[in-house]
Amino acid sequence: MSQEKVERYKEEKANRKKIAQKQKFMNIVRKTVLSLVALALVGWLGYSAYGTYTANQPRSTVEINYDAITEYMSSLS
């Protein structure tokens, strides 16, 4: 058992720089992914809030006069 611990310690000591680099890389990846998720969430919330705001605004109405079209259709008959 003791020999196994010594071997593991030697292996860890030999690969310490690689392990540290891998941990740094994984931390950067984790922070990047979390930042993107947070940005997407904030963007989605803003878009939803804007959609709700514009849905509550009064709509302008337009009246269309179809008299010319009606006269033209009646003249064809």
Sine and cosine of phi, psi and omega as CSV:
sin_phi,cos_phi,sin_psi,cos_psi,sin_omega,cos_omega
0.00,0.00,-0.68,0.73,-0.03,-1.00
-0.91,0.42,-0.63,0.77,0.00,-1.00
-0.91,0.42,-0.60,0.80,0.03,-1.00
-0.89,0.45,-0.66,0.75,0.02,-1.00
-0.89,0.45,-0.66,0.75,0.01,-1.00
-0.90,0.44,-0.69,0.72,0.00,-1.00
-0.89,0.45,-0.68,0.73,0.03,-1.00
-0.89,0.46,-0.66,0.75,0.01,-1.00
-0.90,0.44,-0.68,0.73,0.02,-1.00
-0.89,0.45,-0.67,0.74,0.01,-1.00
-0.91,0.42,-0.67,0.74,0.02,-1.00
-0.90,0.44,-0.67,0.75,0.00,-1.00
-0.90,0.43,-0.62,0.79,0.00,-1.00
-0.93,0.37,-0.54,0.84,-0.07,-1.00
-0.97,-0.26,0.31,0.95,-0.09,-1.00
-0.88,0.48,-0.66,0.75,0.00,-1.00
-0.92,0.40,-0.67,0.75,0.03,-1.00
-0.89,0.46,-0.68,0.73,-0.01,-1.00
-0.90,0.44,-0.68,0.73,0.01,-1.00
-0.90,0.44,-0.67,0.74,0.02,-1.00
-0.90,0.44,-0.66,0.75,0.01,-1.00
-0.90,0.43,-0.66,0.75,0.03,-1.00
-0.91,0.42,-0.66,0.75,0.04,-1.00
-0.89,0.46,-0.70,0.72,0.01,-1.00
-0.88,0.48,-0.71,0.71,0.00,-1.00
-0.91,0.42,-0.58,0.81,0.05,-1.00
-0.91,0.42,-0.66,0.75,0.03,-1.00
-0.91,0.42,-0.70,0.72,0.02,-1.00
-0.88,0.47,-0.71,0.71,-0.01,-1.00
-0.88,0.48,-0.71,0.71,0.00,-1.00
-0.91,0.42,-0.63,0.78,0.01,-1.00
-0.90,0.43,-0.72,0.69,0.00,-1.00
-0.90,0.44,-0.70,0.71,0.01,-1.00
-0.90,0.44,-0.61,0.79,0.04,-1.00
-0.90,0.43,-0.68,0.74,0.02,-1.00
-0.90,0.43,-0.65,0.76,0.03,-1.00
-0.90,0.44,-0.69,0.72,0.02,-1.00
-0.90,0.44,-0.67,0.74,0.03,-1.00
-0.89,0.45,-0.67,0.74,0.03,-1.00
-0.90,0.44,-0.65,0.76,0.01,-1.00
-0.90,0.43,-0.71,0.70,0.02,-1.00
-0.90,0.44,-0.67,0.74,0.04,-1.00
-0.88,0.47,-0.68,0.73,0.01,-1.00
-0.91,0.42,-0.67,0.74,0.03,-1.00
-0.90,0.44,-0.67,0.75,0.04,-1.00
-0.90,0.44,-0.68,0.74,0.02,-1.00
-0.90,0.44,-0.67,0.74,0.02,-1.00
-0.91,0.41,-0.67,0.74,0.02,-1.00
-0.90,0.44,-0.66,0.75,0.03,-1.00
-0.90,0.43,-0.66,0.75,0.04,-1.00
-0.89,0.46,-0.65,0.76,0.04,-1.00
-0.91,0.41,-0.66,0.75,0.01,-1.00
-0.89,0.46,-0.73,0.69,-0.03,-1.00
-0.94,0.33,-0.47,0.88,0.02,-1.00
-0.94,0.35,-0.47,0.88,-0.02,-1.00
-1.00,0.06,-0.12,0.99,0.00,-1.00
-0.98,0.22,0.57,-0.82,0.02,-1.00
-0.92,0.39,0.62,-0.79,0.00,-1.00
-1.00,-0.03,0.60,-0.80,0.07,-1.00
-0.99,0.14,0.63,-0.78,0.00,-1.00
-0.95,-0.32,0.50,-0.87,-0.02,-1.00
-0.77,-0.64,0.72,-0.70,0.07,-1.00
-0.99,-0.16,0.68,-0.73,-0.01,-1.00
-0.92,-0.40,0.74,-0.67,0.01,-1.00
-0.99,-0.15,0.91,-0.42,-0.02,-1.00
-0.99,-0.14,0.23,0.97,-0.05,-1.00
-0.86,0.51,-0.69,0.73,-0.03,-1.00
-0.89,0.45,-0.66,0.75,-0.01,-1.00
-0.93,0.36,-0.65,0.76,0.02,-1.00
-0.89,0.45,-0.70,0.72,0.02,-1.00
-0.90,0.44,-0.65,0.76,0.01,-1.00
-0.91,0.42,-0.67,0.74,0.01,-1.00
-0.92,0.38,-0.59,0.81,0.00,-1.00
-0.96,0.29,-0.49,0.87,0.04,-1.00
-0.96,0.29,-0.40,0.92,0.04,-1.00
-0.96,0.29,-0.48,0.88,-0.05,-1.00
-0.97,0.26,0.00,0.00,0.00,0.00
